[in-house]
Amino acid sequence: MRAITVSQPGGPEVLQLSEVPTPQPEAGQVRIAVTACGVNRADLLQRRGHYPPPPGVSDIIGLEVSGLIDAVGPGVESWRVGQPAVALIAGGGYAEYVVAPAGQCAPPPPAVDLVEAAGVVEVAATVVSNLDRVGLAPGEVFLVHGGAGGIGGFAIPYAKSLGAHVLTTVGSPDKAEHCLALGAEAAFDYHGPWASEARQASQGHGCDVILDIIGAKYLEANVALLARRGRLVVIGLQGGRKGTLDINQLLTKSASLTATSLRYSPSSDKAAVMRRLEERVWPLYADGGLPLTPPTRFPFTEVVAAHAHLESGHHIGKAVLTW
């Protein structure tokens, strides 16, 4: 089969189309003939050599796919050949075929085509699992950094559907306009005093939940911005790994800081997240309660351009690779 491989850690130019063995499903697994694969920040990190897959997982990049079930392994009764599916995986997505545990697969969302669905799975699983974990409640103030990206583009309308007051940071006026259209109450330019603007927008309350893709660079500002019993969730390290943490601020606010990586979670946890998406998120797509930003589509042969597009910082929404 054809797959995208990495010749050596580096820039987008190290990605190349190669012939590799077709994977075979083992017990409890299915094989998917891939229609499309989402492109994520984690993919860029893996390409640079900074985010290796868990032990035993394919070193081919790609954390989410859509397609048709092509084969089922022993013991799988929930899927049959020919059914459309989306899958949350730990690697292997940049290929014509991928194997996945059956529990980490789900039918695609209603009213969402297979190509669009490839860009929904990872962001939805990440946002929903983390907001469930910290218990974002109606009426709370929620801030997501990078609102015009894949995570933000899902988190804004989803948090709004939960009844939260949604704030975000962006890099340009057109991205701010996009986020306001998704349901954000305010969007702040991250080149400016976004933290003080967020506090002002919350009428001095601060933020009850912050979903952060940046990491160290925003750590001090995020902690200072938390409301009493606020929860900071770090899911990305675009701004570095090591920052200064004022533990006393957490203590005096009874606030909390957590960091999560869905990729390294056990398969049982991922299967539970997929069931949660079917239960909570897919119906929102069915009744129009969750807007979908159309992804930017690239053929797999243009994977270098897809990675350059994501690294440019000019993108809005997700990018997907299609066969």
C-alpha positions as CSV (number, residue, x, y, z in Angstrom):
1,M,0.0,0.0,0.0
2,R,1.0,3.6,-0.3
3,A,1.8,5.6,2.8
4,I,3.5,8.8,3.8
5,T,6.8,8.2,5.5
6,V,9.5,10.4,7.0
7,S,13.0,10.1,5.6
8,Q,14.5,11.9,8.6
9,P,13.3,14.4,11.2
10,G,12.9,17.9,9.7
11,G,10.7,20.2,7.7
12,P,7.7,19.3,5.5
13,E,10.1,18.3,2.7
14,V,11.1,15.1,4.6
15,L,7.6,13.7,4.0
16,Q,7.5,11.2,1.0
17,L,5.1,8.8,-0.6
18,S,6.3,5.3,-0.2
19,E,5.3,1.7,-0.6
20,V,4.9,-0.2,2.7
21,P,3.3,-3.5,3.8
22,T,-0.4,-3.5,4.2
23,P,-1.3,-4.0,7.9
24,Q,-3.4,-7.0,8.9
25,P,-6.1,-6.8,11.6
26,E,-5.5,-8.8,14.7
27,A,-8.0,-10.0,17.3
28,G,-10.3,-7.1,18.3
29,Q,-9.2,-4.9,15.4
30,V,-10.6,-3.7,12.1
31,R,-8.9,-2.5,9.0
32,I,-10.1,0.7,7.3
33,A,-9.6,1.6,3.7
34,V,-8.8,5.3,4.3
35,T,-10.8,8.0,2.6
36,A,-9.2,10.9,4.5
37,C,-7.0,11.6,7.4
38,G,-6.9,14.7,9.6
39,V,-3.7,16.8,9.9
40,N,-2.9,17.9,13.4
41,R,-0.2,19.8,15.3
42,A,0.9,16.5,16.8
43,D,1.8,15.4,13.3
44,L,4.1,18.3,12.8
45,L,5.9,17.5,16.1
46,Q,6.2,13.8,15.1
47,R,7.7,14.8,11.7
48,R,10.3,16.9,13.6
49,G,11.2,14.0,15.8
50,H,9.6,15.4,19.0
51,Y,6.5,13.3,19.5
52,P,7.1,9.6,18.9
53,P,4.2,7.1,18.9
54,P,3.6,4.9,21.9
55,P,5.5,1.5,21.9
56,G,4.1,-1.0,19.4
57,V,2.3,1.6,17.4
58,S,3.0,2.3,13.7
59,D,5.6,5.1,13.2
60,I,3.5,6.3,10.2
61,I,2.0,9.7,11.2
62,G,-1.8,10.2,11.6
63,L,-4.1,10.2,14.5
64,E,-7.6,10.2,12.9
65,V,-9.1,8.7,9.8
66,S,-12.3,8.1,8.0
67,G,-13.1,5.4,5.4
68,L,-14.8,2.1,4.9
69,I,-14.2,-1.1,6.9
70,D,-12.1,-3.3,4.7
71,A,-11.5,-6.3,7.0
72,V,-12.3,-7.4,10.5
73,G,-10.1,-9.4,12.9
74,P,-11.1,-12.4,15.1
75,G,-13.7,-11.6,17.7
76,V,-15.1,-8.4,16.1
77,E,-18.9,-8.5,15.9
78,S,-19.7,-4.8,15.9
79,W,-18.4,-4.1,12.4
80,R,-18.8,-5.6,9.0
81,V,-16.9,-5.0,5.7
82,G,-18.2,-2.0,3.8
83,Q,-19.5,0.0,6.7
84,P,-18.4,3.7,6.9
85,A,-16.4,4.5,10.0
86,V,-14.2,7.1,11.7
87,A,-11.4,6.1,14.0
88,L,-9.3,7.6,16.8
89,I,-5.8,6.0,16.5
90,A,-2.4,6.5,18.0
91,G,-0.6,6.4,14.6
92,G,-0.7,5.0,11.1
93,G,-3.3,7.4,9.5
94,Y,-1.2,8.7,6.6
95,A,-1.8,5.5,4.6
96,E,-4.2,3.8,2.3
97,Y,-5.1,1.3,5.0
98,V,-5.0,1.5,8.8
99,V,-5.8,-1.0,11.6
100,A,-7.6,0.2,14.7
101,P,-9.2,-1.4,17.8
102,A,-12.9,-1.9,17.0
103,G,-13.9,0.1,20.1
104,Q,-11.9,3.2,18.8
105,C,-14.2,3.3,15.7
106,A,-17.6,4.9,15.3
107,P,-20.0,5.6,12.6
108,P,-19.3,9.1,11.0
109,P,-21.4,12.0,12.4
110,P,-24.8,12.4,10.7
111,A,-24.9,15.0,7.9
112,V,-21.1,15.1,7.7
113,D,-19.4,13.6,4.7
114,L,-16.5,11.2,5.1
115,V,-13.8,13.7,4.2
116,E,-15.1,16.3,6.7
117,A,-15.5,13.6,9.3
118,A,-11.8,12.8,9.2
119,G,-11.1,16.3,10.7
120,V,-13.7,16.0,13.5
121,V,-12.6,12.9,15.4
122,E,-9.4,14.0,17.2
123,V,-10.5,17.5,18.1
124,A,-13.9,16.4,19.3
125,A,-12.4,13.6,21.4
126,T,-9.8,15.9,22.9
127,V,-12.2,18.7,23.8
128,V,-15.1,16.5,25.0
129,S,-12.9,14.3,27.2
130,N,-11.2,17.3,28.8
131,L,-14.3,19.3,29.4
132,D,-16.0,16.2,30.9
133,R,-13.0,15.8,33.1
134,V,-13.0,19.3,34.5
135,G,-16.8,19.6,34.5
136,L,-17.4,22.7,32.5
137,A,-20.9,23.9,33.7
138,P,-23.6,26.2,32.4
139,G,-22.9,29.8,33.1
140,E,-19.1,29.3,33.6
141,V,-16.5,31.4,31.7
142,F,-14.5,29.3,29.3
143,L,-11.4,30.4,27.4
144,V,-9.8,28.4,24.6
145,H,-6.6,29.6,23.0
146,G,-6.2,29.5,19.3
147,G,-9.9,29.7,18.5
148,A,-9.6,29.6,14.8
149,G,-7.7,26.3,14.7
150,G,-9.0,22.8,14.8
151,I,-9.4,22.6,18.6
152,G,-10.8,26.0,18.9
153,G,-13.2,25.6,16.0
154,F,-14.8,22.7,17.8
155,A,-14.4,23.9,21.4
156,I,-16.2,27.2,20.8
157,P,-19.5,25.9,19.6
158,Y,-19.4,22.9,21.9
159,A,-18.8,24.9,25.0
160,K,-21.5,27.2,24.0
161,S,-23.9,24.2,23.6
162,L,-23.0,23.4,27.3
163,G,-24.2,26.9,28.3
164,A,-20.8,28.4,28.9
165,H,-19.7,32.0,28.2
166,V,-17.0,31.5,25.6
167,L,-13.8,33.6,25.1
168,T,-10.9,32.9,22.8
169,T,-7.5,34.2,21.6
170,V,-6.7,34.7,17.9
171,G,-3.9,36.0,15.7
172,S,-5.8,38.3,13.2
173,P,-9.1,40.2,12.7
174,D,-10.4,37.7,10.2
175,K,-9.9,34.9,12.7
176,A,-11.6,36.9,15.4
177,E,-14.6,37.3,13.0
178,H,-14.6,33.6,12.4
179,C,-14.7,32.8,16.1
180,L,-17.5,35.2,16.8
181,A,-19.5,33.6,14.1
182,L,-18.9,30.2,15.8
183,G,-20.4,31.6,19.1
184,A,-17.5,33.2,21.0
185,E,-18.6,36.2,23.0
186,A,-15.2,37.9,22.6
187,A,-12.0,37.2,20.7
188,F,-8.7,38.8,21.8
189,D,-5.5,39.3,19.7
190,Y,-2.9,37.2,21.4
191,H,-0.2,39.7,20.3
192,G,-1.8,42.2,22.8
193,P,-2.9,42.2,26.4
194,W,-5.3,39.3,26.0
195,A,-5.3,38.3,29.7
196,S,-6.4,41.7,31.0
197,E,-9.0,41.9,28.2
198,A,-10.4,38.5,29.1
199,R,-10.6,39.5,32.8
200,Q,-12.4,42.7,31.7
201,A,-14.8,40.7,29.5
202,S,-15.6,38.5,32.4
203,Q,-16.4,41.6,34.5
204,G,-13.4,40.8,36.8
205,H,-14.5,37.2,37.4
206,G,-11.7,35.5,35.5
207,C,-12.0,32.2,33.7
208,D,-13.5,29.0,35.3
209,V,-12.0,26.8,32.6
210,I,-9.0,27.5,30.3
211,L,-8.2,25.0,27.5
212,D,-4.6,25.7,26.5
213,I,-2.6,24.6,23.5
214,I,0.4,26.8,24.2
215,G,2.0,25.5,27.4
216,A,4.9,27.3,29.1
217,K,4.6,30.7,27.4
218,Y,1.1,31.2,28.7
219,L,1.4,29.4,32.0
220,E,1.8,32.4,34.4
221,A,-0.9,34.4,32.6
222,N,-3.3,31.5,32.5
223,V,-2.9,30.8,36.2
224,A,-3.3,34.5,37.1
225,L,-6.5,34.6,35.0
226,L,-8.2,31.6,36.7
227,A,-11.3,32.3,38.8
228,R,-11.8,30.8,42.2
229,R,-12.0,27.0,41.8
230,G,-10.8,27.5,38.2
231,R,-9.4,24.7,36.1
232,L,-6.5,25.0,33.6
233,V,-6.1,22.2,31.2
234,V,-2.9,22.1,29.1
235,I,-3.2,20.0,25.9
236,G,-0.4,21.4,23.8
237,L,3.1,22.7,24.1
238,Q,3.4,25.1,21.1
239,G,4.9,27.7,23.5
240,G,7.4,25.4,25.3
241,R,7.6,22.8,27.9
242,K,9.0,24.6,31.0
243,G,7.4,27.6,32.7
244,T,7.1,29.2,36.1
245,L,4.2,28.1,38.2
246,D,3.0,30.2,41.2
247,I,1.6,27.4,43.3
248,N,0.3,29.9,45.9
249,Q,-2.0,31.3,43.3
250,L,-3.5,27.9,42.8
251,L,-3.7,27.4,46.5
252,T,-5.4,30.6,47.4
253,K,-8.0,30.2,44.5
254,S,-8.5,26.5,45.2
255,A,-7.7,26.2,41.5
256,S,-6.2,23.2,39.6
257,L,-3.9,22.5,36.7
258,T,-4.0,19.4,34.6
259,A,-2.2,18.2,31.5
260,T,-3.4,15.5,29.2
261,S,-2.4,13.6,26.0
262,L,-5.1,11.5,24.4
263,R,-2.6,9.7,22.3
264,Y,-1.0,7.9,25.2
265,S,-4.3,7.0,26.9
266,P,-5.3,3.3,27.1
267,S,-7.5,1.9,24.3
268,S,-10.3,1.4,26.8
269,D,-10.3,5.1,27.6
270,K,-10.3,6.0,23.9
271,A,-13.2,3.6,23.2
272,A,-15.2,5.3,26.0
273,V,-14.5,8.7,24.5
274,M,-15.8,7.4,21.1
275,R,-19.0,6.2,22.7
276,R,-19.3,9.6,24.4
277,L,-19.0,11.3,21.0
278,E,-21.8,9.1,19.6
279,E,-24.0,9.9,22.5
280,R,-23.3,13.6,23.0
281,V,-21.7,15.2,19.9
282,W,-23.1,13.3,16.9
283,P,-26.7,14.4,17.7
284,L,-25.6,18.0,17.7
285,Y,-24.4,17.6,14.1
286,A,-27.7,15.9,13.2
287,D,-29.9,18.8,14.4
288,G,-27.6,21.6,13.3
289,G,-26.6,22.5,16.8
290,L,-22.9,22.3,16.1
291,P,-21.5,24.2,13.1
292,L,-18.8,22.6,11.1
293,T,-16.0,24.7,9.5
294,P,-15.2,23.0,6.2
295,P,-11.6,21.6,6.2
296,T,-9.0,22.6,3.7
297,R,-8.5,19.5,1.6
298,F,-5.2,18.3,0.2
299,P,-4.5,15.1,-1.8
300,F,-2.1,12.8,-0.1
301,T,0.4,13.5,-2.8
302,E,0.4,17.1,-1.6
303,V,1.2,16.3,2.1
304,V,4.2,18.7,2.0
305,A,1.9,21.6,1.2
306,A,-0.6,20.4,3.9
307,H,2.1,20.6,6.6
308,A,3.4,23.9,5.3
309,H,-0.2,25.3,5.4
310,L,-0.6,24.3,9.0
311,E,2.8,25.6,10.0
312,S,2.1,29.0,8.3
313,G,-0.4,30.0,11.0
314,H,-2.7,31.4,8.4
315,H,-5.1,28.5,8.4
316,I,-8.7,28.5,9.7
317,G,-10.1,25.2,10.8
318,K,-8.7,21.8,10.0
319,A,-6.7,20.4,7.1
320,V,-7.3,16.9,5.8
321,L,-5.5,14.6,3.4
322,T,-7.5,12.6,0.9
323,W,-6.8,9.6,-1.3
